């Protein structure tokens, strides 16, 4: 799964992904973003690529209750093309989620778990595969997003059995292309690489979204 991420510098994300970002005002960097909070992601629009804010937890347009998004912050790569909640977005509304990194927890002795921070080993922006949807009612409207996960590769061995799909730069353009409808090509992008991610143990404070700050991604004794 992927249920906690860090996003600090939208201007850097926008430059790296060739996107326009016009919402700097009011954005506060966070190193502990959880489901149902606002996340930054890039989608293709009629005006080009744009870095925008989405509610993390996908709500399809046909949903009666927007709170269904609380359960849909991740979409499994194995079923994303066929599951009703995600299949339309997978076919037509894909996005890129640039992050500083994400957290996963490893079970240790007893009932406790040790959190780890994962980021790109080469220092580049870490870009996750995602989907988006538009939802509205007479009282509200918003765009929401989900992060696609897959079975963990060697980079998460021994820590967690699922990981977010990391997209390499040479796939970004095709993934964002709303005209791309080749399911085989899309699903081929949803694997887990090797040697892409670096990780280290971090503070237990990341367990609560009420805690925030750059200190959360600093290494601690594991």
C-alpha positions in Angstrom: 0.0 0.0 0.0 0.9 3.7 -0.1 -0.8 5.7 2.6 1.7 8.4 3.6 3.8 10.7 1.4 6.0 13.8 1.5 5.6 16.8 -0.9 7.7 19.9 -0.2 8.5 21.9 -3.2 5.8 22.3 -5.9 7.9 24.6 -8.0 10.6 21.9 -8.3 8.0 19.3 -9.2 6.5 21.5 -11.9 9.9 22.3 -13.5 10.9 18.6 -13.5 7.7 17.5 -15.1 7.3 20.4 -17.5 4.0 21.5 -15.8 2.4 24.8 -15.0 1.7 25.5 -11.3 -0.3 28.6 -10.5 -1.4 27.7 -6.9 1.6 28.5 -4.8 -0.4 30.7 -2.5 -1.7 28.8 0.4 0.3 25.6 -0.3 2.2 24.4 2.8 5.0 21.9 2.4 4.2 18.6 4.2 6.3 15.6 5.1 3.3 13.6 6.4 0.4 13.7 4.0 -2.3 11.0 4.5 -5.5 9.9 2.7 -8.3 12.5 2.4 -5.8 15.3 2.5 -4.8 17.5 -0.5 -2.0 16.2 -2.7 -0.3 17.7 -5.7 -0.4 15.8 -9.0 0.1 16.5 -12.7 -2.5 15.9 -15.4 -2.7 16.7 -19.1 -5.2 19.5 -19.9 -6.2 21.4 -23.0 -3.7 24.0 -21.8 -0.9 21.5 -21.3 0.4 19.8 -18.2 -0.7 21.3 -15.0 0.3 20.6 -11.4 -2.9 20.8 -9.4 -4.3 19.9 -6.0 -6.5 16.8 -5.6 -8.2 15.1 -2.7 -6.3 11.9 -2.0 -9.0 9.2 -2.2 -10.6 8.6 -5.5 -14.4 9.2 -5.8 -15.9 8.1 -9.2 -18.4 10.4 -10.7 -21.3 7.9 -10.1 -20.6 7.6 -6.4 -23.4 8.7 -4.1 -21.2 9.4 -1.1 -17.9 11.2 -1.5 -16.7 9.5 1.7 -16.1 6.4 -0.4 -12.8 8.1 -1.3 -11.5 7.2 2.2 -11.2 3.6 1.1 -9.8 4.4 -2.4 -6.5 6.1 -1.8 -4.8 3.2 -3.5 -5.7 1.1 -6.6 -4.2 -2.3 -7.2 -2.3 -2.7 -10.5 -3.7 -6.2 -10.8 -7.3 -5.0 -11.0 -7.2 -1.3 -11.8 -8.2 -1.9 -15.5 -11.4 -3.8 -14.6 -12.6 -2.7 -11.1 -15.6 -0.4 -11.6 -14.3 2.2 -9.2 -11.1 2.7 -11.2 -11.5 1.4 -14.8 -12.8 4.6 -16.4 -10.1 6.7 -14.8 -7.5 4.1 -15.8 -8.7 4.3 -19.4 -9.0 8.1 -19.6 -7.8 10.1 -16.6 -4.3 9.2 -15.5 -1.9 11.5 -13.6 1.6 11.7 -12.1 2.1 12.2 -8.4 5.5 13.7 -7.7 6.8 13.2 -4.2 9.9 13.6 -2.1 9.2 10.1 -0.9 6.8 7.8 0.8 6.7 5.8 4.0 6.2 2.1 4.7 6.2 0.2 8.0 8.1 -3.1 8.8 6.9 -5.3 11.6 9.4 -5.8 14.4 9.4 -7.6 17.7 6.1 -7.6 19.5 3.3 -5.5 18.0 5.4 -2.5 17.1 6.3 -1.4 13.6 9.3 0.6 12.3 8.6 3.2 9.7 11.0 3.7 6.7 11.2 6.6 4.3 11.7 5.7 0.6 13.0 8.0 -2.1 14.8 7.8 -5.4 18.3 6.5 -5.1 19.6 8.9 -7.8 18.1 12.0 -6.1 15.6 12.7 -8.9 12.0 13.5 -8.2 10.0 10.3 -7.3 7.0 10.1 -9.6 4.1 7.7 -8.7 1.4 6.4 -11.1 -2.0 7.8 -10.3 -5.6 8.3 -11.5 -8.0 11.2 -11.1 -11.8 11.7 -11.1 -14.2 14.6 -11.0 -17.2 14.5 -8.6 -20.0 16.9 -8.0 -23.3 17.3 -6.2 -25.6 20.3 -5.7 -23.5 21.3 -2.7 -19.9 20.6 -3.7 -17.5 19.6 -6.4 -13.9 18.5 -6.4 -11.2 16.4 -8.1 -9.8 13.4 -6.4 -6.9 11.0 -7.0 -5.5 7.6 -6.2 -2.0 6.1 -6.2 -1.6 2.7 -8.0 0.3 0.0 -6.1 1.8 -3.3 -7.1 3.6 -6.3 -5.6 6.8 -5.1 -4.0 10.1 -5.5 -5.8 13.5 -6.1 -4.4 13.8 -2.4 -3.2 11.1 -3.1 -0.5 12.1 -6.7 0.3 11.5 -7.6 3.9 9.7 -4.4 4.7 6.3 -4.5 2.9 4.6 -6.7 0.3 3.1 -3.8 -1.7 4.6 -0.6 -3.1 3.5 2.4 -5.2 4.2 2.1 -8.9 7.2 4.3 -9.7 7.2 5.7 -13.3 10.4 6.4 -15.1 10.8 9.7 -17.1 10.6 7.9 -20.4 7.0 6.8 -19.5 5.6 10.1 -18.3 4.4 11.4 -21.6 2.6 8.1 -22.6 1.1 7.7 -19.2 -0.4 11.2 -19.3 -1.7 10.8 -22.8 -5.5 10.7 -22.5 -5.7 9.2 -26.0 -3.6 6.2 -25.1 -6.1 3.3 -24.8 -3.8 0.3 -25.3 -4.4 -1.6 -22.0 -1.4 -3.9 -22.6 0.9 -0.9 -22.9 -0.5 0.8 -19.9 -0.3 -2.3 -17.7 3.3 -2.9 -18.8 4.2 0.3 -17.0 2.8 -0.9 -13.6 5.7 -3.2 -12.5 8.2 -2.8 -9.7 11.8 -1.9 -10.6 15.0 -2.8 -8.9 17.7 -0.4 -7.6 15.4 2.6 -8.0 14.7 3.3 -4.4 16.8 4.1 -1.3 15.4 3.9 2.2 16.2 4.3 5.9 14.4 4.1 9.2 12.7 7.3 10.5 10.9 8.6 13.6 7.8 6.9 15.0 6.3 10.4 14.9 5.3 9.8 11.3 2.6 7.5 12.6 0.3 10.4 13.3 -0.5 13.0 10.6 -0.7 15.6 13.3 3.1 15.5 13.3 4.8 17.2 10.4 8.2 18.7 9.5 11.3 17.9 7.6 12.7 16.0 10.6 10.3 13.2 9.8 12.5 12.1 6.8 15.8 12.2 8.7 17.4 8.8 9.5 17.2 7.4 13.0 18.5 4.2 14.5 16.4 1.3 13.3 
